[in-house]
Amino acid sequence: MMSRYLYLITLFFLSLSMIAQDEENEKDLEKQIQNPVASLISLPFQNNMDFGVGLDDRTRNTLNIQPVWPFSLNENLLMVMH
């Protein structure tokens, strides 16, 4: 059941990442990327590796997934979930 949800979420994000090849759409996308409150969904990953952790000087690997999901509440109001 969990793998089914993971599959659907992955498919959803992959379908959102497809960009049209039209130049007008590319210019519009460039403007939206530079706008911090644009209605674009992003899913950035940050990987941190720490050395010398604990008494045994082990390594620690931390993967942070930081999704940004904007919701349009009405024409003038946009809520951005982090």
Gaussian input, Z-matrix of N, CA and C with variables (Angstrom, degrees):
# hf/3-21g

backbone

0 1
 N
 C     1     B1
 C     2     B2     1     A1
 N     3     B3     2     A2     1     D1
 C     4     B4     3     A3     2     D2
 C     5     B5     4     A4     3     D3
 N     6     B6     5     A5     4     D4
 C     7     B7     6     A6     5     D5
 C     8     B8     7     A7     6     D6
 N     9     B9     8     A8     7     D7
 C    10    B10     9     A9     8     D8
 C    11    B11    10    A10     9     D9
 N    12    B12    11    A11    10    D10
 C    13    B13    12    A12    11    D11
 C    14    B14    13    A13    12    D12
 N    15    B15    14    A14    13    D13
 C    16    B16    15    A15    14    D14
 C    17    B17    16    A16    15    D15
 N    18    B18    17    A17    16    D16
 C    19    B19    18    A18    17    D17
 C    20    B20    19    A19    18    D18
 N    21    B21    20    A20    19    D19
 C    22    B22    21    A21    20    D20
 C    23    B23    22    A22    21    D21
 N    24    B24    23    A23    22    D22
 C    25    B25    24    A24    23    D23
 C    26    B26    25    A25    24    D24
 N    27    B27    26    A26    25    D25
 C    28    B28    27    A27    26    D26
 C    29    B29    28    A28    27    D27
 N    30    B30    29    A29    28    D28
 C    31    B31    30    A30    29    D29
 C    32    B32    31    A31    30    D30
 N    33    B33    32    A32    31    D31
 C    34    B34    33    A33    32    D32
 C    35    B35    34    A34    33    D33
 N    36    B36    35    A35    34    D34
 C    37    B37    36    A36    35    D35
 C    38    B38    37    A37    36    D36
 N    39    B39    38    A38    37    D37
 C    40    B40    39    A39    38    D38
 C    41    B41    40    A40    39    D39
 N    42    B42    41    A41    40    D40
 C    43    B43    42    A42    41    D41
 C    44    B44    43    A43    42    D42
 N    45    B45    44    A44    43    D43
 C    46    B46    45    A45    44    D44
 C    47    B47    46    A46    45    D45
 N    48    B48    47    A47    46    D46
 C    49    B49    48    A48    47    D47
 C    50    B50    49    A49    48    D48
 N    51    B51    50    A50    49    D49
 C    52    B52    51    A51    50    D50
 C    53    B53    52    A52    51    D51
 N    54    B54    53    A53    52    D52
 C    55    B55    54    A54    53    D53
 C    56    B56    55    A55    54    D54
 N    57    B57    56    A56    55    D55
 C    58    B58    57    A57    56    D56
 C    59    B59    58    A58    57    D57
 N    60    B60    59    A59    58    D58
 C    61    B61    60    A60    59    D59
 C    62    B62    61    A61    60    D60
 N    63    B63    62    A62    61    D61
 C    64    B64    63    A63    62    D62
 C    65    B65    64    A64    63    D63
 N    66    B66    65    A65    64    D64
 C    67    B67    66    A66    65    D65
 C    68    B68    67    A67    66    D66
 N    69    B69    68    A68    67    D67
 C    70    B70    69    A69    68    D68
 C    71    B71    70    A70    69    D69
 N    72    B72    71    A71    70    D70
 C    73    B73    72    A72    71    D71
 C    74    B74    73    A73    72    D72
 N    75    B75    74    A74    73    D73
 C    76    B76    75    A75    74    D74
 C    77    B77    76    A76    75    D75
 N    78    B78    77    A77    76    D76
 C    79    B79    78    A78    77    D77
 C    80    B80    79    A79    78    D78
 N    81    B81    80    A80    79    D79
 C    82    B82    81    A81    80    D80
 C    83    B83    82    A82    81    D81
 N    84    B84    83    A83    82    D82
 C    85    B85    84    A84    83    D83
 C    86    B86    85    A85    84    D84
 N    87    B87    86    A86    85    D85
 C    88    B88    87    A87    86    D86
 C    89    B89    88    A88    87    D87
 N    90    B90    89    A89    88    D88
 C    91    B91    90    A90    89    D89
 C    92    B92    91    A91    90    D90
 N    93    B93    92    A92    91    D91
 C    94    B94    93    A93    92    D92
 C    95    B95    94    A94    93    D93
 N    96    B96    95    A95    94    D94
 C    97    B97    96    A96    95    D95
 C    98    B98    97    A97    96    D96
 N    99    B99    98    A98    97    D97
 C   100   B100    99    A99    98    D98
 C   101   B101   100   A100    99    D99
 N   102   B102   101   A101   100   D100
 C   103   B103   102   A102   101   D101
 C   104   B104   103   A103   102   D102
 N   105   B105   104   A104   103   D103
 C   106   B106   105   A105   104   D104
 C   107   B107   106   A106   105   D105
 N   108   B108   107   A107   106   D106
 C   109   B109   108   A108   107   D107
 C   110   B110   109   A109   108   D108
 N   111   B111   110   A110   109   D109
 C   112   B112   111   A111   110   D110
 C   113   B113   112   A112   111   D111
 N   114   B114   113   A113   112   D112
 C   115   B115   114   A114   113   D113
 C   116   B116   115   A115   114   D114
 N   117   B117   116   A116   115   D115
 C   118   B118   117   A117   116   D116
 C   119   B119   118   A118   117   D117
 N   120   B120   119   A119   118   D118
 C   121   B121   120   A120   119   D119
 C   122   B122   121   A121   120   D120
 N   123   B123   122   A122   121   D121
 C   124   B124   123   A123   122   D122
 C   125   B125   124   A124   123   D123
 N   126   B126   125   A125   124   D124
 C   127   B127   126   A126   125   D125
 C   128   B128   127   A127   126   D126
 N   129   B129   128   A128   127   D127
 C   130   B130   129   A129   128   D128
 C   131   B131   130   A130   129   D129
 N   132   B132   131   A131   130   D130
 C   133   B133   132   A132   131   D131
 C   134   B134   133   A133   132   D132
 N   135   B135   134   A134   133   D133
 C   136   B136   135   A135   134   D134
 C   137   B137   136   A136   135   D135
 N   138   B138   137   A137   136   D136
 C   139   B139   138   A138   137   D137
 C   140   B140   139   A139   138   D138
 N   141   B141   140   A140   139   D139
 C   142   B142   141   A141   140   D140
 C   143   B143   142   A142   141   D141
 N   144   B144   143   A143   142   D142
 C   145   B145   144   A144   143   D143
 C   146   B146   145   A145   144   D144
 N   147   B147   146   A146   145   D145
 C   148   B148   147   A147   146   D146
 C   149   B149   148   A148   147   D147
 N   150   B150   149   A149   148   D148
 C   151   B151   150   A150   149   D149
 C   152   B152   151   A151   150   D150
 N   153   B153   152   A152   151   D151
 C   154   B154   153   A153   152   D152
 C   155   B155   154   A154   153   D153
 N   156   B156   155   A155   154   D154
 C   157   B157   156   A156   155   D155
 C   158   B158   157   A157   156   D156
 N   159   B159   158   A158   157   D157
 C   160   B160   159   A159   158   D158
 C   161   B161   160   A160   159   D159
 N   162   B162   161   A161   160   D160
 C   163   B163   162   A162   161   D161
 C   164   B164   163   A163   162   D162
 N   165   B165   164   A164   163   D163
 C   166   B166   165   A165   164   D164
 C   167   B167   166   A166   165   D165
 N   168   B168   167   A167   166   D166
 C   169   B169   168   A168   167   D167
 C   170   B170   169   A169   168   D168
 N   171   B171   170   A170   169   D169
 C   172   B172   171   A171   170   D170
 C   173   B173   172   A172   171   D171
 N   174   B174   173   A173   172   D172
 C   175   B175   174   A174   173   D173
 C   176   B176   175   A175   174   D174
 N   177   B177   176   A176   175   D175
 C   178   B178   177   A177   176   D176
 C   179   B179   178   A178   177   D177
 N   180   B180   179   A179   178   D178
 C   181   B181   180   A180   179   D179
 C   182   B182   181   A181   180   D180
 N   183   B183   182   A182   181   D181
 C   184   B184   183   A183   182   D182
 C   185   B185   184   A184   183   D183
 N   186   B186   185   A185   184   D184
 C   187   B187   186   A186   185   D185
 C   188   B188   187   A187   186   D186
 N   189   B189   188   A188   187   D187
 C   190   B190   189   A189   188   D188
 C   191   B191   190   A190   189   D189
 N   192   B192   191   A191   190   D190
 C   193   B193   192   A192   191   D191
 C   194   B194   193   A193   192   D192
 N   195   B195   194   A194   193   D193
 C   196   B196   195   A195   194   D194
 C   197   B197   196   A196   195   D195
 N   198   B198   197   A197   196   D196
 C   199   B199   198   A198   197   D197
 C   200   B200   199   A199   198   D198
 N   201   B201   200   A200   199   D199
 C   202   B202   201   A201   200   D200
 C   203   B203   202   A202   201   D201
 N   204   B204   203   A203   202   D202
 C   205   B205   204   A204   203   D203
 C   206   B206   205   A205   204   D204
 N   207   B207   206   A206   205   D205
 C   208   B208   207   A207   206   D206
 C   209   B209   208   A208   207   D207
 N   210   B210   209   A209   208   D208
 C   211   B211   210   A210   209   D209
 C   212   B212   211   A211   210   D210
 N   213   B213   212   A212   211   D211
 C   214   B214   213   A213   212   D212
 C   215   B215   214   A214   213   D213
 N   216   B216   215   A215   214   D214
 C   217   B217   216   A216   215   D215
 C   218   B218   217   A217   216   D216
 N   219   B219   218   A218   217   D217
 C   220   B220   219   A219   218   D218
 C   221   B221   220   A220   219   D219
 N   222   B222   221   A221   220   D220
 C   223   B223   222   A222   221   D221
 C   224   B224   223   A223   222   D222
 N   225   B225   224   A224   223   D223
 C   226   B226   225   A225   224   D224
 C   227   B227   226   A226   225   D225
 N   228   B228   227   A227   226   D226
 C   229   B229   228   A228   227   D227
 C   230   B230   229   A229   228   D228
 N   231   B231   230   A230   229   D229
 C   232   B232   231   A231   230   D230
 C   233   B233   232   A232   231   D231
 N   234   B234   233   A233   232   D232
 C   235   B235   234   A234   233   D233
 C   236   B236   235   A235   234   D234
 N   237   B237   236   A236   235   D235
 C   238   B238   237   A237   236   D236
 C   239   B239   238   A238   237   D237
 N   240   B240   239   A239   238   D238
 C   241   B241   240   A240   239   D239
 C   242   B242   241   A241   240   D240
 N   243   B243   242   A242   241   D241
 C   244   B244   243   A243   242   D242
 C   245   B245   244   A244   243   D243

   B1=1.4433
   B2=1.5255
   B3=1.3488
   B4=1.4492
   B5=1.5248
   B6=1.3516
   B7=1.4564
   B8=1.5330
   B9=1.3070
   B10=1.4648
   B11=1.5260
   B12=1.3491
   B13=1.4609
   B14=1.5241
   B15=1.3151
   B16=1.4583
   B17=1.5194
   B18=1.3158
   B19=1.4598
   B20=1.5315
   B21=1.3263
   B22=1.4608
   B23=1.5277
   B24=1.3309
   B25=1.4642
   B26=1.5185
   B27=1.3246
   B28=1.4626
   B29=1.5209
   B30=1.3136
   B31=1.4559
   B32=1.5219
   B33=1.3158
   B34=1.4547
   B35=1.5253
   B36=1.3391
   B37=1.4530
   B38=1.5236
   B39=1.3169
   B40=1.4527
   B41=1.5220
   B42=1.3232
   B43=1.4591
   B44=1.5220
   B45=1.3433
   B46=1.4582
   B47=1.5238
   B48=1.3119
   B49=1.4547
   B50=1.5339
   B51=1.3195
   B52=1.4650
   B53=1.5234
   B54=1.3193
   B55=1.4630
   B56=1.5180
   B57=1.3082
   B58=1.4654
   B59=1.5192
   B60=1.3212
   B61=1.4539
   B62=1.5295
   B63=1.2903
   B64=1.4480
   B65=1.5320
   B66=1.3449
   B67=1.4583
   B68=1.5212
   B69=1.3079
   B70=1.4631
   B71=1.5178
   B72=1.3199
   B73=1.4592
   B74=1.5217
   B75=1.3324
   B76=1.4569
   B77=1.5220
   B78=1.3259
   B79=1.4656
   B80=1.5272
   B81=1.3230
   B82=1.4580
   B83=1.5274
   B84=1.3097
   B85=1.4626
   B86=1.5299
   B87=1.3281
   B88=1.4587
   B89=1.5234
   B90=1.3233
   B91=1.4596
   B92=1.5208
   B93=1.3335
   B94=1.4594
   B95=1.5228
   B96=1.3243
   B97=1.4622
   B98=1.5222
   B99=1.3256
   B100=1.4587
   B101=1.5225
   B102=1.3290
   B103=1.4585
   B104=1.5349
   B105=1.3448
   B106=1.4701
   B107=1.5213
   B108=1.3248
   B109=1.4562
   B110=1.5210
   B111=1.3168
   B112=1.4628
   B113=1.5232
   B114=1.3052
   B115=1.4681
   B116=1.5245
   B117=1.3286
   B118=1.4664
   B119=1.5285
   B120=1.2972
   B121=1.4625
   B122=1.5223
   B123=1.3196
   B124=1.4614
   B125=1.5298
   B126=1.3055
   B127=1.4562
   B128=1.5361
   B129=1.3535
   B130=1.4654
   B131=1.5315
   B132=1.3321
   B133=1.4558
   B134=1.5240
   B135=1.3298
   B136=1.4531
   B137=1.5174
   B138=1.3283
   B139=1.4568
   B140=1.5238
   B141=1.3328
   B142=1.4586
   B143=1.5185
   B144=1.3351
   B145=1.4580
   B146=1.5221
   B147=1.3278
   B148=1.4598
   B149=1.5229
   B150=1.3415
   B151=1.4577
   B152=1.5253
   B153=1.3141
   B154=1.4588
   B155=1.5131
   B156=1.3172
   B157=1.4592
   B158=1.5252
   B159=1.3069
   B160=1.4570
   B161=1.5206
   B162=1.3131
   B163=1.4667
   B164=1.5220
   B165=1.3317
   B166=1.4625
   B167=1.5290
   B168=1.3213
   B169=1.4785
   B170=1.5229
   B171=1.3189
   B172=1.4590
   B173=1.5223
   B174=1.3257
   B175=1.4542
   B176=1.5220
   B177=1.3397
   B178=1.4591
   B179=1.5328
   B180=1.3220
   B181=1.4639
   B182=1.5221
   B183=1.3436
   B184=1.4606
   B185=1.5176
   B186=1.3310
   B187=1.4574
   B188=1.5195
   B189=1.3331
   B190=1.4643
   B191=1.5213
   B192=1.3252
   B193=1.4560
   B194=1.5226
   B195=1.3430
   B196=1.4556
   B197=1.5274
   B198=1.3334
   B199=1.4648
   B200=1.5268
   B201=1.3206
   B202=1.4621
   B203=1.5229
   B204=1.3456
   B205=1.4543
   B206=1.5284
   B207=1.3388
   B208=1.4731
   B209=1.5289
   B210=1.3337
   B211=1.4605
   B212=1.5179
   B213=1.3101
   B214=1.4527
   B215=1.5245
   B216=1.3360
   B217=1.4600
   B218=1.5246
   B219=1.3238
   B220=1.4664
   B221=1.5219
   B222=1.3128
   B223=1.4646
   B224=1.5221
   B225=1.3385
   B226=1.4481
   B227=1.5246
   B228=1.3169
   B229=1.4515
   B230=1.5251
   B231=1.3450
   B232=1.4546
   B233=1.5282
   B234=1.3243
   B235=1.4538
   B236=1.5245
   B237=1.3347
   B238=1.4601
   B239=1.5225
   B240=1.3354
   B241=1.4645
   B242=1.5290
   B243=1.3302
   B244=1.4693
   B245=1.4943
   A1=110.94
   A2=117.14
   A3=121.14
   A4=110.78
   A5=117.04
   A6=119.96
   A7=110.78
   A8=116.51
   A9=120.49
   A10=110.23
   A11=117.04
   A12=120.48
   A13=111.07
   A14=116.88
   A15=121.27
   A16=110.40
   A17=117.20
   A18=121.96
   A19=110.75
   A20=117.96
   A21=121.53
   A22=111.89
   A23=116.73
   A24=120.16
   A25=110.47
   A26=117.28
   A27=121.17
   A28=111.06
   A29=116.38
   A30=120.67
   A31=111.07
   A32=116.92
   A33=121.87
   A34=110.97
   A35=117.48
   A36=120.21
   A37=112.18
   A38=118.03
   A39=120.16
   A40=111.23
   A41=117.10
   A42=119.25
   A43=111.19
   A44=117.35
   A45=119.80
   A46=112.39
   A47=117.07
   A48=120.18
   A49=113.46
   A50=117.48
   A51=119.80
   A52=109.73
   A53=116.54
   A54=122.28
   A55=108.76
   A56=114.91
   A57=119.91
   A58=109.85
   A59=117.07
   A60=122.49
   A61=112.71
   A62=117.23
   A63=121.70
   A64=110.63
   A65=118.32
   A66=121.79
   A67=112.53
   A68=117.16
   A69=120.03
   A70=110.73
   A71=117.06
   A72=120.64
   A73=111.73
   A74=117.15
   A75=120.56
   A76=111.05
   A77=117.29
   A78=120.38
   A79=110.48
   A80=116.36
   A81=120.17
   A82=110.20
   A83=117.02
   A84=121.52
   A85=110.78
   A86=117.86
   A87=120.88
   A88=111.06
   A89=117.12
   A90=120.92
   A91=110.84
   A92=117.17
   A93=120.55
   A94=111.82
   A95=118.06
   A96=121.36
   A97=110.24
   A98=116.99
   A99=120.67
   A100=112.70
   A101=117.85
   A102=122.37
   A103=108.74
   A104=118.06
   A105=119.15
   A106=114.59
   A107=119.11
   A108=121.20
   A109=111.78
   A110=117.58
   A111=121.37
   A112=108.97
   A113=115.87
   A114=119.43
   A115=110.73
   A116=115.97
   A117=122.55
   A118=109.35
   A119=115.82
   A120=121.05
   A121=107.85
   A122=116.28
   A123=119.34
   A124=108.77
   A125=115.11
   A126=121.51
   A127=108.91
   A128=116.74
   A129=118.82
   A130=111.58
   A131=114.77
   A132=122.48
   A133=108.17
   A134=116.47
   A135=121.93
   A136=107.65
   A137=116.14
   A138=121.25
   A139=108.90
   A140=117.19
   A141=122.62
   A142=109.24
   A143=116.15
   A144=121.58
   A145=107.92
   A146=115.78
   A147=122.14
   A148=108.70
   A149=114.91
   A150=121.15
   A151=109.80
   A152=116.66
   A153=121.72
   A154=113.19
   A155=117.69
   A156=121.94
   A157=109.67
   A158=116.52
   A159=121.23
   A160=113.74
   A161=114.77
   A162=120.89
   A163=112.08
   A164=117.81
   A165=121.01
   A166=112.85
   A167=118.09
   A168=122.75
   A169=111.90
   A170=115.92
   A171=121.64
   A172=109.82
   A173=116.36
   A174=121.56
   A175=109.72
   A176=115.01
   A177=120.82
   A178=107.55
   A179=115.48
   A180=122.02
   A181=107.96
   A182=117.00
   A183=122.22
   A184=108.55
   A185=116.64
   A186=122.16
   A187=108.55
   A188=116.00
   A189=121.52
   A190=108.79
   A191=116.00
   A192=121.71
   A193=106.10
   A194=116.48
   A195=120.96
   A196=110.56
   A197=117.56
   A198=119.42
   A199=112.34
   A200=115.94
   A201=123.21
   A202=106.19
   A203=115.38
   A204=120.29
   A205=109.03
   A206=118.08
   A207=119.74
   A208=111.62
   A209=115.94
   A210=123.02
   A211=108.37
   A212=116.80
   A213=121.01
   A214=108.45
   A215=116.13
   A216=120.73
   A217=111.35
   A218=116.39
   A219=122.88
   A220=107.77
   A221=118.79
   A222=120.93
   A223=112.98
   A224=117.43
   A225=121.48
   A226=114.21
   A227=118.49
   A228=120.95
   A229=110.71
   A230=115.43
   A231=122.22
   A232=108.69
   A233=117.75
   A234=122.52
   A235=108.08
   A236=116.04
   A237=121.38
   A238=108.78
   A239=116.68
   A240=122.55
   A241=108.54
   A242=116.37
   A243=122.40
   A244=109.11
   D1=-44.26
   D2=-179.34
   D3=-66.27
   D4=-37.69
   D5=179.69
   D6=-66.98
   D7=-29.23
   D8=177.68
   D9=-66.64
   D10=-43.70
   D11=177.44
   D12=-65.34
   D13=-41.59
   D14=178.35
   D15=-61.56
   D16=-41.40
   D17=177.57
   D18=-62.59
   D19=-44.76
   D20=-179.67
   D21=-66.33
   D22=-40.19
   D23=178.38
   D24=-65.95
   D25=-42.61
   D26=178.20
   D27=-62.11
   D28=-43.87
   D29=177.75
   D30=-61.57
   D31=-40.73
   D32=179.38
   D33=-61.62
   D34=-48.12
   D35=-179.18
   D36=-68.44
   D37=-34.64
   D38=176.94
   D39=-67.53
   D40=-38.33
   D41=179.18
   D42=-68.76
   D43=-30.59
   D44=177.72
   D45=-74.06
   D46=-24.70
   D47=-176.31
   D48=-81.55
   D49=-7.91
   D50=179.28
   D51=-73.72
   D52=133.10
   D53=-176.54
   D54=-119.21
   D55=136.42
   D56=178.27
   D57=-68.42
   D58=151.76
   D59=-176.92
   D60=-86.09
   D61=-3.64
   D62=-179.31
   D63=-66.97
   D64=135.34
   D65=-177.04
   D66=-63.06
   D67=-35.82
   D68=179.55
   D69=-63.64
   D70=-41.35
   D71=177.82
   D72=-67.02
   D73=-34.42
   D74=178.49
   D75=-66.71
   D76=-41.11
   D77=178.68
   D78=-66.23
   D79=-39.69
   D80=178.08
   D81=-64.59
   D82=-40.17
   D83=178.42
   D84=-64.61
   D85=-40.59
   D86=177.91
   D87=-59.77
   D88=-40.65
   D89=178.10
   D90=-66.08
   D91=-41.83
   D92=-178.70
   D93=-68.21
   D94=-35.70
   D95=-179.80
   D96=-64.34
   D97=-37.75
   D98=-179.26
   D99=-77.35
   D100=-14.63
   D101=178.88
   D102=-90.08
   D103=117.73
   D104=-176.73
   D105=-69.13
   D106=-17.49
   D107=179.58
   D108=-112.18
   D109=23.30
   D110=176.11
   D111=-70.52
   D112=157.25
   D113=-177.82
   D114=-87.02
   D115=61.57
   D116=176.97
   D117=-114.31
   D118=136.15
   D119=175.88
   D120=-89.51
   D121=130.91
   D122=176.50
   D123=-131.16
   D124=153.41
   D125=-178.56
   D126=-136.18
   D127=73.98
   D128=-178.81
   D129=-78.43
   D130=147.89
   D131=176.80
   D132=-114.72
   D133=141.53
   D134=174.68
   D135=-129.42
   D136=123.43
   D137=-178.59
   D138=-111.27
   D139=125.27
   D140=179.04
   D141=-119.08
   D142=133.16
   D143=176.69
   D144=-121.18
   D145=122.97
   D146=-179.72
   D147=-111.87
   D148=136.05
   D149=179.68
   D150=-109.42
   D151=152.05
   D152=176.52
   D153=72.60
   D154=38.27
   D155=-178.63
   D156=-90.71
   D157=132.89
   D158=175.51
   D159=79.90
   D160=-173.53
   D161=-177.32
   D162=-72.31
   D163=-27.35
   D164=-176.32
   D165=-94.81
   D166=11.03
   D167=-178.48
   D168=50.85
   D169=52.60
   D170=-179.31
   D171=-88.80
   D172=174.40
   D173=176.32
   D174=-106.75
   D175=151.10
   D176=178.11
   D177=-129.31
   D178=131.05
   D179=179.07
   D180=-114.86
   D181=122.94
   D182=-178.09
   D183=-122.07
   D184=124.67
   D185=176.63
   D186=-108.15
   D187=117.04
   D188=177.27
   D189=-101.95
   D190=125.65
   D191=175.21
   D192=-107.23
   D193=121.52
   D194=-172.54
   D195=-122.79
   D196=79.80
   D197=-178.16
   D198=-71.90
   D199=145.23
   D200=173.89
   D201=-122.39
   D202=119.01
   D203=-173.89
   D204=-130.68
   D205=105.09
   D206=179.31
   D207=-85.79
   D208=140.81
   D209=175.78
   D210=-121.48
   D211=129.58
   D212=176.33
   D213=-85.87
   D214=114.52
   D215=-179.87
   D216=-82.39
   D217=-37.35
   D218=172.17
   D219=-158.76
   D220=-166.52
   D221=-176.20
   D222=-64.68
   D223=-31.46
   D224=-174.28
   D225=-107.76
   D226=-3.10
   D227=-172.98
   D228=-127.84
   D229=127.47
   D230=179.58
   D231=-125.37
   D232=126.32
   D233=177.12
   D234=-104.57
   D235=126.87
   D236=-178.21
   D237=-109.66
   D238=119.58
   D239=179.45
   D240=-93.77
   D241=131.22
   D242=176.67
   D243=-114.33

